[in-house]
Amino acid sequence: MHTSSHTVLYDPTGLIEAQLPLDREPYECLVKAVLAWTGEDTLATRDYEQIGLQLTGHARAVAADVRRRAGQLPKDSGPRALADVVLREADGRLSVTIEGTVRCVQNRARLVRALYERLDRLEAALAPERVAPSDG
């Protein structure tokens, strides 16, 4: 007998995720706090791993947003080319196993920050395209 209350959605194009805005503020606060850490490890390894997992999951979500926004730009545009470089770097960094250290968690925080910076630049590049031209 199957008693699960979970529903699995099939969304190969990521449309459901695209409709949900990222909850940016808590992660920006976490990134800021993590990057402010100095000195030696003061938390338990498990705590660093958990924070690293949180940042990794969010980095993947922001990277997906960057991919969607970059895909709306022409292939030969500068902002799209830069986004592709950042995404390749992000893929490489996200493939590294999480370690329970300050250094590892701070690297994940830097990645989240870099992805948000790229997302903001893509939003700015897309903004003129979204404004309807006036017939004056």
C-alpha positions as MATLAB code, in Angstrom:
seq = 'MHTSSHTVLYDPTGLIEAQLPLDREPYECLVKAVLAWTGEDTLATRDYEQIGLQLTGHARAVAADVRRRAGQLPKDSGPRALADVVLREADGRLSVTIEGTVRCVQNRARLVRALYERLDRLEAALAPERVAPSDG';
ca = [
       0.000    0.000    0.000;
       1.351    3.417   -1.002;
       0.794    6.133    1.592;
       3.025    8.960    0.346;
       1.499   12.411    0.279;
       4.169   13.758   -2.105;
       3.433   14.649   -5.704;
       6.177   14.450   -8.299;
       5.954   17.024  -11.043;
       7.516   16.523  -14.456;
       8.946   19.858  -15.554;
      11.834   19.232  -17.979;
      11.906   22.852  -19.193;
      11.950   24.401  -15.707;
       8.825   26.488  -16.233;
       7.539   25.997  -12.698;
      10.852   27.150  -11.261;
      10.924   30.131  -13.643;
       7.603   31.340  -12.252;
       8.888   31.453   -8.667;
      11.031   34.425   -7.679;
      14.162   33.659   -5.702;
      14.006   34.601   -2.039;
      17.167   36.649   -2.354;
      17.415   38.617    0.885;
      18.012   35.748    3.362;
      20.737   34.304    1.147;
      22.426   37.661    0.667;
      22.469   38.018    4.465;
      23.924   34.509    4.815;
      26.578   35.260    2.171;
      27.520   38.474    3.943;
      27.783   36.707    7.309;
      29.836   33.820    5.924;
      32.253   36.145    4.131;
      32.725   38.118    7.354;
      34.080   35.066    9.183;
      37.741   35.336   10.119;
      40.135   33.037   11.840;
      39.801   29.356   12.483;
      36.815   27.042   12.302;
      34.532   27.634   15.280;
      31.515   25.578   14.201;
      31.231   21.820   13.978;
      32.065   20.239   10.627;
      28.413   19.223   10.231;
      27.338   22.862   10.605;
      29.707   24.013    7.874;
      28.500   21.183    5.642;
      24.872   22.198    6.228;
      25.587   25.846    5.398;
      27.516   24.683    2.333;
      24.536   22.603    1.213;
      22.203   25.578    1.641;
      24.488   27.807   -0.413;
      24.984   25.098   -3.042;
      21.256   24.622   -3.517;
      20.716   28.339   -3.813;
      23.668   28.741   -6.188;
      22.080   26.128   -8.467;
      18.777   28.026   -8.405;
      20.464   31.354   -9.189;
      22.513   29.685  -11.950;
      19.279   28.378  -13.487;
      17.905   31.930  -13.415;
      21.090   33.255  -15.028;
      20.770   30.584  -17.760;
      17.158   31.539  -18.471;
      17.932   35.265  -18.624;
      21.054   34.763  -20.758;
      19.021   32.619  -23.144;
      16.803   35.634  -23.858;
      19.736   37.605  -25.267;
      21.244   37.235  -28.761;
      24.010   34.634  -28.933;
      26.582   37.224  -29.948;
      25.854   39.680  -27.120;
      28.546   40.545  -24.586;
      26.347   40.042  -21.506;
      25.392   36.559  -22.710;
      29.018   35.631  -23.383;
      30.011   36.763  -19.893;
      27.104   34.844  -18.392;
      28.285   31.708  -20.203;
      31.751   32.132  -18.691;
      30.320   32.614  -15.191;
      28.041   29.591  -15.633;
      30.917   27.353  -16.750;
      32.896   28.474  -13.713;
      29.870   27.869  -11.469;
      29.351   24.366  -12.875;
      32.968   23.535  -12.122;
      32.841   24.926   -8.606;
      29.520   23.235   -7.825;
      30.922   19.862   -8.899;
      33.499   19.989   -6.087;
      32.505   18.017   -3.000;
      31.490   20.091   -0.006;
      33.957   20.064    2.872;
      33.048   21.038    6.387;
      35.406   24.013    6.509;
      35.181   27.805    6.571;
      37.169   27.980    3.331;
      34.737   25.722    1.464;
      31.648   27.544    2.739;
      33.167   30.926    1.898;
      33.901   29.712   -1.639;
      30.223   28.760   -2.015;
      29.216   32.181   -0.661;
      31.474   33.918   -3.203;
      29.871   31.852   -5.946;
      26.355   32.892   -4.897;
      27.484   36.518   -4.830;
      29.044   36.248   -8.318;
      25.901   34.622   -9.727;
      23.703   37.380   -8.309;
      26.028   40.011   -9.783;
      25.730   38.341  -13.201;
      21.946   38.044  -12.819;
      21.683   41.760  -12.056;
      23.755   42.618  -15.124;
      21.582   40.397  -17.302;
      18.458   42.055  -15.927;
      19.944   45.438  -16.840;
      20.835   44.201  -20.329;
      17.310   42.864  -20.847;
      15.589   45.995  -19.504;
      15.854   48.032  -22.762;
      14.360   45.109  -24.697;
      11.329   45.042  -22.397;
      10.544   48.729  -22.885;
       8.215   49.251  -25.838;
       9.580   51.735  -28.365;
       7.601   54.959  -28.595;
       6.256   56.111  -31.924;
       6.656   59.753  -30.747;
];
